[in-house]
Amino acid sequence: MSEFSVIQNIIQTRRTIKPFLMNGQQIPEEKVMDLLQLAHWAPTHGLTTPWRFILFAEGKVQEFCHQHAALYQQHIAPEKFMLEKHEKLKTMGDQASHVVVAVMERGNLPSIPVLEEIAAASCAVQNILLGATALGIASYWGSGGMAYHPAMKQLLNLKEEDLVLGIIYLGYTDKKISGRRNNQIEDKITIIK
């Protein structure tokens, strides 16, 4: 199999696996660290490496999920509060091995646009997701609940200019998930000659 075929297969078989489809089996810590090492090789303008990761393991996974649910309960207006959403946030990590909060930390090079820093940190997240696929690890990059709320920044001791890019749940699954696209790449390409 050519190198291109290997990476093509990993990209095309990467799937979002919701945490409730994970089976609770623990990922060896060194594999999680390998994934974070892959993240560190994402493209970065000016070598700012704006990605930061807050890793929750073992009992801290459930503790984080409980804190996330508590933030939702504390900061959502009573008329918008949904008990089922609260419970979902609270139990989201019950079958996950690890939770990683992905953050874009604004560096000290103001000449680099924020959008480029977000893009770089998002590439780092994609490296994690692709690496997880290659290792047979299920992954879910979620942005729901309070992920983007200022209260999450406060919980995680982030600076005002930092941005939470999402919460990554990692684990193993017994489910086989297939993917699809609803359109063709040709519909998204404009060729100018």
Secondary structure, DSSP 8 states (H G I E B T S, - for coil): --HHHHHHHHHHH--B--GGGB------HHHHHHHHHHHTTS--GGG---EEEEEEETHHHHHHHHHHHHHHHHHS-TTT--HHHHHHHHHTTTT-SEEEEEEE---S-TTS-HHHHHHHHHHHHHHHHHHHHHTT-EEEEE--TTTTSHHHHHHTT--TT-EEEEEEEEE-BS-------SS-GGGG-----
